[in-house]
Every structure is written in structure tokens, then in C-alpha cells.
């Protein structure tokens, strides 16, 4: 079992905030401060520089953090292996997902997985693909589901399903009557885009470039950080967006938005990513196979 003070130190080092670390650990801030003070007294050195309401790691703190991550990872591995020796599927499972996957694809997967394995404590972290990939590489997430293959070293990427992206617009927008639309034709209309770092943004930019339309030449009206924000703006008639078809099923049924296929079609693979150099528990391996199967059942 890892020293509690090491767990507290790790949380403070990752958040660079005593307050946020206390919230994450369900502790009071004075209790967190006391644990860090004890650790600093034990090693007779300061682990954090405190100035002007912010903190940063000292060189000693950087060293302790590198060891803390390894110690905590080994502790988790020990807990999982011991539980597996008893034949139980239990323990924490930290899953990170890009916004589109987390909001419109994963809830059903996680719900059904929990029903099968009630002793598993699954936690979902939501961010854009770039952030999720970084956190998997840092070993703060066990498994990531993102919208492009991993770029960072030390990570394995596996295709879990295919996803089609389509143009969406308001029913009274000029594009709404079209049966399909080409990249060149879209350059004449106002574009509502996802933010840089989003997997959807990356693949749409690449799609336009591959059809000789420079992304910078598009009539960009806004860059937004979530599919829900895109749908809200597009529904006002301000422009079109490109999103996963899974994102707009409800709005299409209600007649609030119109979906138009791209010509040629735009499809992408969604990826499961996990560290190459880390022990993969039976729990992680089981979830990976379960997620692949369920996403394919959902028609993705």
C-alpha cells in the first residue's frame, strides 16, 4: 500500500493546487497542507515553491514526482493482480474519452460494463483527443478513446470502430435541401468548427486539404469546444458544422437539424489507446474487448 502522503503529494503535484488536490482526494485543504509539510520534514527539503498564490515543484519535488508515479502505478498493479488471483473482476478503471465519444457513445458501454462487473469502479475523464492522449502517456488514465491514432511515443493504438461525419445545418439554411455536398461547395458557406486539438477538427482539416480546399480559406465563424455547443449555434442558422452522425440522432428525429452526407464520404476510425510499457490488467483487457464489441453493436 502506497504511503498516503505520497498519494497526497502526487495529487498536489498534478493539480499544482492544494485546493484542487483536496477536492480530488475528498480531503480538507488544511489536511492536504499538513501531509505535504510532513513529507517535506521527513526529507528535510522543500518540495514546492509557494509564491503569489501559486505553487510549482522544486527540483527535489520533480524527483519525488517521478518516483511517486512509479510507486503508485506499482501499487495499483499489485492490487489488481491480487484481486485477479481470487478470480474477481474489481478495482478502479480510469477511462478517458474525447468529448464526442464520451457524450454520445460511452455512457451505454460503461453502464452495461458496470452491470456485468459491479465491483469495478469506473471513472470517466472527458477532454479533447490531444489532452486524453497526453494523460494516457502520463499514466493518469488507464485507457483512452480518441478520434485519431496516438502520436506520442510509448502508446499503443487499436481501432475500435468506424464513424461517419456529416454536415449539419438548420432546416432553413441554404444547404438543407442538398442531397450531398462537396468540400469545394462548402467553402461558399459559413463554417462553425471544433477547436484546435479536437480529433474532429484534425480530421476535417485533413479532409478539406485532401480535396484542395485550404482550411484557412473556409468562412470560419466560430471555434467551439464541444458537440453540444456546435449544435446550439448551428440550430440558430448561423452556419454549418461537421460532426459525427451519432451526435445528432435526437435533433434529426425532432426536426431541429438537417444532416447532409459529404461527397465523397468522410469516415474515420476511433481508437483505443493505452501505454505499451505498463502491465495491462485483466480488467483493462476485458474492458477493451467489451468496448470494441459494444461500439460495433451500436452501428459504429
C-alpha positions as CSV (number, residue, x, y, z in Angstrom):
1,X,0.0,0.0,0.0
2,X,1.5,3.4,-1.0
3,X,2.1,5.9,1.7
4,X,-0.9,8.3,2.0
5,X,1.5,11.2,2.0
6,X,2.8,10.1,-1.4
7,X,-0.7,10.0,-2.8
8,X,-1.4,13.5,-1.5
9,X,1.9,14.8,-2.9
10,X,1.1,13.3,-6.3
11,X,-2.3,15.0,-6.4
12,X,-0.9,18.4,-5.4
13,X,1.9,18.0,-8.0
14,X,-0.5,17.1,-10.8
15,X,-3.0,19.9,-10.0
16,X,-0.4,22.4,-8.8
17,X,-3.1,23.5,-6.3
18,X,-3.7,22.5,-2.7
19,X,-7.4,23.3,-3.1
20,X,-8.0,21.3,-6.3
21,X,-6.0,18.4,-4.8
22,X,-8.1,18.4,-1.7
23,X,-11.3,18.4,-3.8
24,X,-10.0,15.4,-5.8
25,X,-9.0,13.5,-2.7
26,X,-12.1,14.4,-0.7
27,X,-10.0,16.0,2.0
28,X,-9.9,19.4,3.6
29,X,-7.2,21.8,2.4
30,X,-5.5,22.0,5.9
31,X,-5.2,18.2,5.9
32,X,-3.5,18.2,2.5
33,X,-1.2,21.0,3.6
34,X,-0.3,19.0,6.8
35,X,0.5,15.9,4.8
36,X,2.9,17.8,2.4
37,X,4.5,19.5,5.4
38,X,5.2,16.1,7.0
39,X,6.7,14.8,3.8
40,X,9.0,17.9,3.5
41,X,10.1,17.5,7.1
42,X,10.8,13.8,6.6
43,X,13.2,14.6,3.7
44,X,14.4,17.9,5.1
45,X,13.7,19.7,1.8
46,X,11.0,21.8,0.2
47,X,9.0,20.0,-2.5
48,X,7.0,23.1,-3.6
49,X,7.8,26.7,-4.2
50,X,5.0,28.9,-2.9
51,X,4.6,32.4,-4.3
52,X,1.9,34.9,-5.1
53,X,-0.9,32.4,-4.6
54,X,0.6,29.8,-6.9
55,X,2.9,26.8,-6.4
56,X,5.5,25.0,-8.5
57,X,7.7,21.9,-8.0
58,X,11.2,22.4,-6.7
59,X,14.0,20.2,-8.3
60,X,13.5,17.8,-5.3
61,X,9.8,17.9,-5.9
62,X,10.3,16.9,-9.6
63,X,12.4,13.9,-8.4
64,X,9.8,12.8,-5.9
65,X,7.1,13.1,-8.5
66,X,9.0,10.7,-10.9
67,X,9.3,8.1,-8.1
68,X,5.7,8.7,-6.8
69,X,4.2,7.9,-10.2
70,X,6.1,4.6,-10.4
71,X,5.3,3.7,-6.8
72,X,1.6,4.4,-7.2
73,X,1.4,2.6,-10.5
74,X,3.0,-0.5,-8.9
75,X,0.6,-0.3,-6.0
76,X,-2.3,-0.3,-8.4
77,X,-0.8,-3.2,-10.3
78,X,-0.4,-5.1,-7.1
79,X,-4.0,-4.5,-6.0
80,X,-5.3,-5.6,-9.4
81,X,-3.1,-8.8,-9.6
82,X,-4.1,-9.8,-6.1
83,X,-7.8,-9.4,-6.9
84,X,-7.3,-11.4,-10.1
85,X,-5.8,-14.3,-8.1
86,X,-9.1,-14.6,-6.3
87,X,-10.9,-14.6,-9.7
88,X,-12.7,-11.3,-9.1
89,X,-13.0,-8.5,-11.6
90,X,-12.7,-5.5,-9.3
91,X,-10.8,-2.3,-8.7
92,X,-10.5,1.2,-10.3
93,X,-10.8,1.7,-14.1
94,X,-9.9,5.2,-15.3
95,X,-11.2,5.8,-18.8
96,X,-10.6,9.0,-20.7
97,X,-12.5,9.9,-23.8
98,X,-12.8,12.7,-26.3
99,X,-15.9,14.8,-25.9
100,X,-17.9,13.3,-28.8
101,X,-17.2,9.7,-27.7
102,X,-17.8,10.5,-24.0
103,X,-21.1,12.2,-24.5
104,X,-22.7,10.1,-27.2
105,X,-21.1,6.7,-27.3
106,X,-19.6,5.7,-24.0
107,X,-22.5,6.1,-21.5
108,X,-24.2,2.9,-22.7
109,X,-20.9,1.0,-22.8
110,X,-19.9,2.0,-19.3
111,X,-23.4,1.3,-17.9
112,X,-23.5,-2.3,-19.3
113,X,-19.9,-3.0,-18.3
114,X,-20.8,-1.9,-14.7
115,X,-23.9,-4.2,-14.7
116,X,-21.6,-7.1,-15.6
117,X,-18.9,-6.2,-13.2
118,X,-20.4,-4.3,-10.2
119,X,-17.1,-4.4,-8.2
120,X,-15.4,-2.3,-10.9
121,X,-15.2,1.4,-10.0
122,X,-15.1,3.1,-13.5
123,X,-14.4,6.8,-13.7
124,X,-14.7,8.7,-17.0
125,X,-12.5,11.7,-17.7
126,X,-13.6,13.9,-20.6
127,X,-11.4,16.2,-22.7
128,X,-10.3,16.6,-26.3
129,X,-8.3,13.9,-28.0
130,X,-5.0,15.6,-27.5
131,X,-5.5,16.0,-23.8
132,X,-6.6,12.4,-23.3
133,X,-3.6,11.1,-25.2
134,X,-1.3,13.1,-23.0
135,X,-2.9,11.8,-19.8
136,X,-2.7,8.2,-21.0
137,X,1.0,8.8,-21.7
138,X,1.4,10.3,-18.2
139,X,-0.2,7.1,-16.7
140,X,-3.0,9.2,-15.1
141,X,-5.6,7.4,-17.2
142,X,-5.6,3.6,-17.9
143,X,-7.3,3.7,-21.3
144,X,-8.3,6.4,-23.7
145,X,-10.8,6.5,-26.5
146,X,-9.9,9.2,-29.1
147,X,-10.7,10.2,-32.7
148,X,-7.2,9.8,-34.2
149,X,-4.3,7.4,-33.7
150,X,-1.9,8.3,-30.9
151,X,1.1,10.5,-31.8
152,X,3.1,10.3,-28.6
153,X,5.7,7.6,-28.2
154,X,5.1,4.7,-25.8
155,X,1.4,4.3,-26.6
156,X,-0.5,1.5,-28.5
157,X,-3.5,2.4,-30.7
158,X,-6.2,0.0,-31.6
159,X,-9.1,0.7,-33.9
160,X,-12.3,0.1,-32.0
161,X,-14.9,1.2,-34.6
162,X,-15.7,3.4,-37.6
163,X,-17.6,6.6,-37.5
164,X,-19.1,8.7,-40.3
165,X,-19.0,12.5,-40.2
166,X,-21.7,14.6,-41.8
167,X,-22.6,18.2,-42.4
168,X,-25.4,19.6,-40.2
169,X,-27.3,22.8,-40.5
170,X,-30.7,24.3,-39.6
171,X,-33.7,23.3,-41.7
172,X,-34.0,26.7,-43.3
173,X,-30.2,27.1,-44.0
174,X,-29.4,27.2,-47.8
175,X,-27.6,23.8,-47.6
176,X,-30.6,22.0,-46.1
177,X,-32.1,20.9,-49.5
178,X,-29.0,19.3,-50.8
179,X,-28.8,15.6,-51.1
180,X,-25.0,15.6,-50.7
181,X,-22.3,18.3,-50.6
182,X,-18.7,18.5,-51.8
183,X,-15.8,20.1,-49.9
184,X,-15.5,22.8,-52.6
185,X,-19.2,23.7,-52.3
186,X,-18.9,24.0,-48.5
187,X,-16.2,26.8,-48.9
188,X,-19.1,29.1,-50.0
189,X,-20.9,28.8,-46.7
190,X,-20.3,29.9,-43.1
191,X,-18.4,27.2,-41.1
192,X,-18.8,26.5,-37.3
193,X,-15.8,24.4,-36.3
194,X,-14.4,22.5,-33.4
195,X,-11.4,23.9,-31.6
196,X,-7.7,23.0,-32.4
197,X,-6.7,19.9,-30.5
198,X,-10.1,18.2,-31.2
199,X,-9.9,14.9,-33.2
200,X,-12.9,16.1,-35.2
201,X,-11.1,19.3,-36.1
202,X,-8.0,17.4,-37.2
203,X,-9.8,15.0,-39.5
204,X,-12.0,17.7,-41.1
205,X,-9.0,19.9,-41.8
206,X,-7.2,16.9,-43.4
207,X,-10.4,16.1,-45.4
208,X,-10.5,19.7,-46.8
209,X,-6.8,19.7,-47.7
210,X,-7.1,16.3,-49.4
211,X,-9.7,17.9,-51.7
212,X,-7.7,21.0,-52.5
213,X,-9.6,23.3,-50.1
214,X,-7.3,25.1,-47.6
215,X,-8.9,25.1,-44.1
216,X,-7.8,28.7,-43.8
217,X,-9.9,29.6,-46.8
218,X,-13.2,28.5,-45.2
219,X,-15.6,31.1,-43.9
220,X,-14.9,30.3,-40.2
221,X,-17.4,31.9,-38.0
222,X,-16.6,30.3,-34.6
223,X,-14.4,27.6,-33.0
224,X,-16.3,25.8,-30.2
225,X,-15.2,23.2,-27.6
226,X,-18.0,20.6,-27.7
227,X,-20.5,19.0,-30.0
228,X,-23.4,20.4,-27.9
229,X,-22.1,23.9,-28.5
230,X,-21.8,23.3,-32.2
231,X,-25.4,22.0,-32.4
232,X,-26.7,25.0,-30.5
233,X,-25.0,27.6,-32.7
234,X,-25.9,25.7,-36.0
235,X,-29.5,25.5,-35.0
236,X,-29.7,29.3,-35.0
237,X,-28.9,29.3,-38.7
238,X,-25.5,30.9,-38.4
239,X,-23.7,28.3,-40.5
240,X,-22.9,24.6,-40.9
241,X,-20.8,22.2,-38.9
242,X,-19.3,18.8,-39.5
243,X,-20.0,16.2,-36.7
244,X,-20.3,12.5,-36.0
245,X,-23.6,11.2,-37.1
246,X,-24.0,9.7,-33.6
247,X,-24.1,13.3,-32.2
248,X,-27.3,14.4,-33.9
249,X,-29.7,11.5,-33.9
250,X,-32.1,13.2,-31.4
251,X,-32.1,16.5,-33.2
252,X,-32.8,14.8,-36.6
253,X,-35.8,13.0,-35.2
254,X,-37.1,16.2,-33.7
255,X,-36.6,18.1,-37.0
256,X,-34.3,20.7,-35.3
257,X,-31.3,20.0,-37.6
258,X,-30.7,18.5,-41.0
259,X,-27.9,16.1,-41.8
260,X,-26.3,16.1,-45.3
261,X,-23.8,13.4,-46.4
262,X,-20.4,14.6,-47.7
263,X,-19.3,13.7,-51.2
264,X,-17.0,11.8,-51.1
265,X,-18.0,10.4,-47.7
266,X,-15.9,11.3,-44.6
267,X,-15.3,8.4,-42.3
268,X,-12.8,8.0,-39.5
269,X,-11.6,5.3,-37.2
270,X,-12.0,5.7,-33.5
271,X,-9.1,4.4,-31.4
272,X,-8.4,2.8,-28.0
273,X,-5.0,3.9,-26.7
274,X,-3.1,2.6,-23.7
275,X,0.6,2.5,-22.6
276,X,2.9,0.0,-24.2
277,X,5.3,-0.2,-21.2
278,X,2.7,-0.8,-18.5
279,X,1.3,-4.0,-17.1
280,X,-2.2,-4.5,-18.6
281,X,-4.6,-6.0,-16.1
282,X,-7.3,-8.5,-17.0
283,X,-9.7,-5.7,-16.1
284,X,-8.2,-3.3,-18.7
285,X,-8.0,-6.1,-21.4
286,X,-11.6,-7.1,-20.6
287,X,-12.9,-3.6,-20.9
288,X,-11.0,-3.0,-24.2
289,X,-12.7,-6.1,-25.8
290,X,-16.1,-5.2,-24.3
291,X,-15.9,-1.6,-25.6
292,X,-15.0,-2.8,-29.1
293,X,-17.9,-5.2,-29.2
294,X,-20.5,-2.8,-27.9
295,X,-19.5,0.1,-30.2
296,X,-19.8,-2.2,-33.2
297,X,-23.2,-3.4,-32.0
298,X,-24.3,0.3,-31.9
299,X,-23.5,0.5,-35.6
300,X,-20.3,2.5,-35.2
